Amino acid sequence: MTQAEIKRKRTESILKETIPEVLSTLGDPRINTLTVTEVHCSRGRSDAKVYLDKGFLSEAEQHEALRQLKKVAHYIQNRIKESEGWFKAPKLHFLFDEHFESVSRIEALFEQIEKERKKTRE
């Protein structure tokens, strides 16, 4: 692993830890309980994609949460800069994580295949 990759991973780790802390201080109940599942920084660490857990949010609630997060992204960046002593923080792009849904769909397919195999064996 190169020095640049180590720095990027360290930045991702710090962001994954710090963003939920900043979100919890906000007064908006639509976004202060969101869970950060993953953070991926660009090579130059100027941009970061922040993946959030959907939980039980409807499509409309997800859209509204992303809209609110876009409004407060600059505030979150400033809080991260202050808390970490950074000169510059990555520009944050918030997305909802689709990974958990795809994993559960794959698991359901495996269960279905297993049930069909058991039926054919009988």
FENSULTA-V370717 format. One line per field, one symbol per residue. ss: DSSP state (H for helix, E for strand, L for the rest). psi: psi as a letter, one per 30 degrees, with the letter a starting at -180 (. if undefined). burial: 1 if it has 24 or more other C-alpha atoms within 12 Angstrom, else 0. Layout:
ss->???
psi->???
burial->???
This chain:
ss->LLHHHHHHHHHHHHHHHHHHHHHHHLLLLLLLLLLEEEEEELLLLLEEEEEELLLLLLHHHHHHHHHHHHHHHHHHHHHHHHHHLLLLLLEEEEEELLHHHHHHHHHHHHHHHHHHHHHHHL
psi->kleeeeeeeeeeeeefeeeeeeeffkfjffffgkkkelkklleggfkkkjkkkebhkleeeeeeeeeeeeegeeeeeeeeeeefgleklkkkjklkkfeeeeeeeeeeeeeeeeeeeeeff.
burial->00000001101101110111011000000110111111111000101111111100000001001101100110011011000000001111111100000000000000000000000000
